[in-house]
């Protein structure tokens, strides 16, 4: 990220503005990772439900 901000001061961008951009980038990245992990957990839970279902049950009928 520092590569992008290397010439920012020359363009009149303040340290506060750069800090705000860094915070937004980190928040977006953290949100992406959170939703990816949530998707994995939901898929694992669904797989467990499928394994625990009685033979002949439709998926989700035993929730």
GUSEVO-922372 format. One record per residue: x, y, z of N, C-alpha, C in turn; residue number from 0. Coordinates in steps of 0.001 Angstrom, whole numbers, padded with zeros to 6 digits. Last residue first. Layout:
N
npx npy npz capx capy capz cpx cpy cpz num
X Y Z X Y Z X Y Z NUM
...
// end
This chain:
63
npx npy npz capx capy capz cpx cpy cpz num
-034582 -030272 010442 -033983 -029150 011181 -034759 -028838 012419 62
-035392 -032243 008730 -035156 -032632 010126 -034540 -031505 010946 61
-035537 -031263 006163 -036789 -031656 006817 -036596 -031944 008295 60
-033169 -030673 004838 -033785 -029619 005634 -035035 -030029 006372 59
-033690 -032888 002179 -032767 -031975 002862 -033510 -030870 003586 58
-036072 -035443 003038 -035636 -034380 002142 -034654 -033493 002890 57
-035354 -038793 004003 -035750 -037421 004340 -035277 -036463 003252 56
-034327 -041259 003413 -035599 -040904 002809 -036075 -039495 003128 55
-032714 -041721 006502 -032861 -042132 005093 -034264 -041792 004591 54
-032366 -038723 008431 -032805 -040109 008303 -032920 -040473 006831 53
-029419 -036740 008691 -030794 -036918 008253 -031114 -038405 008137 52
-026739 -036442 009165 -027572 -036827 010291 -029013 -037113 009882 51
-025717 -035572 006736 -025248 -036849 007261 -026150 -037359 008377 50
-026968 -033092 006513 -027233 -034119 005504 -026821 -035493 006008 49
-025832 -031739 008652 -027275 -032014 008665 -027603 -033118 007674 48
-023173 -031568 007759 -023481 -032322 008974 -024960 -032675 009033 47
-023539 -029905 005551 -023025 -031260 005343 -023314 -032130 006556 46
-024364 -027584 006839 -025276 -028253 005916 -024837 -029687 005666 45
-022035 -026946 008231 -023252 -027257 008973 -024244 -028005 008089 44
-020344 -026421 006054 -020021 -027517 006968 -021254 -027934 007772 43
-021617 -024200 004974 -021516 -025421 004167 -021195 -026623 005038 42
-021255 -022391 007092 -022609 -022785 006689 -022596 -024057 005852 41
-018454 -022183 007051 -019127 -022721 008232 -020535 -023183 007869 40
-018090 -020985 004524 -017510 -022302 004803 -018220 -022947 005982 39
-019411 -018548 004934 -019874 -019462 003892 -019363 -020871 004145 38
-017782 -017425 006906 -019183 -017724 007215 -019766 -018708 006200 37
-015446 -017030 005448 -015444 -018006 006538 -016865 -018386 006929 36
-016371 -015065 003671 -015846 -016321 003149 -015870 -017383 004236 35
-017067 -013029 005462 -018120 -013685 004701 -017649 -014981 004055 34
-014473 -012410 006469 -015551 -012829 007361 -016625 -013586 006588 33
-013131 -011565 004161 -012668 -012773 004849 -013758 -013306 005771 32
-014630 -009226 003657 -014545 -010295 002650 -014137 -011606 003307 31
-014114 -007747 005960 -015472 -008180 005635 -015490 -009314 004634 30
-011388 -007270 005666 -011861 -008059 006808 -013276 -008572 006554 29
-011431 -005660 003357 -010728 -006939 003344 -011214 -007840 004477 28
-012850 -003466 004319 -013366 -004225 003183 -012728 -005605 003142 27
-011100 -002613 006358 -012471 -003017 006676 -013071 -003864 005552 26
-008793 -001928 004921 -008737 -003023 005893 -010135 -003522 006248 25
-009798 000207 003418 -009254 -000968 002733 -009222 -002158 003680 24
-010463 002006 005472 -011502 001463 004588 -011039 000196 003887 23
-007922 002543 006539 -008959 001943 007377 -010061 001317 006529 22
-006676 003787 004336 -006144 002522 004876 -007208 001803 005702 21
-008269 006087 004170 -008266 005121 003065 -007747 003767 003552 20
-007554 007321 006579 -008949 006947 006329 -009043 005914 005219 19
-004851 007785 006138 -005250 006888 007223 -006692 006417 007035 18
-005013 009675 004088 -004401 008372 003805 -004782 007354 004881 17
-006165 011759 005503 -006887 011172 004368 -006330 009802 004028 16
-004094 012258 007322 -005418 011872 007813 -006243 011214 006703 15
-002062 013145 005670 -001886 011872 006383 -003226 011357 006913 14
-003438 014555 002603 -002947 014614 003980 -002802 013214 004572 13
-002352 015234 -000612 -003201 014364 000205 -002600 014306 001601 12
-000824 016620 -002429 -001592 017383 -001447 -002535 016549 -000601 11
000846 015281 -004044 -000440 015654 -004634 -001327 016411 -003656 10
002910 014655 -002401 003185 015581 -003502 001893 016082 -004144 9
001682 012707 -000861 001974 014013 -000257 002255 015062 -001328 8
001584 010565 -002668 000350 011213 -002219 000611 012591 -001623 7
003586 008971 -003555 003495 010311 -004136 002289 011089 -003662 6
003136 006669 -001917 004443 007301 -002030 004391 008716 -002567 5
000844 005217 -001848 000842 006468 -001103 002160 007223 -001221 4
001490 002960 -003301 000437 003837 -003802 000460 005201 -003130 3
003409 001848 -001660 003772 002222 -003029 002753 003215 -003585 2
002027 001157 000594 002904 002324 000661 003350 002781 -000725 1
000819 -001179 000000 000000 000000 000000 000870 001253 000000 0
// end
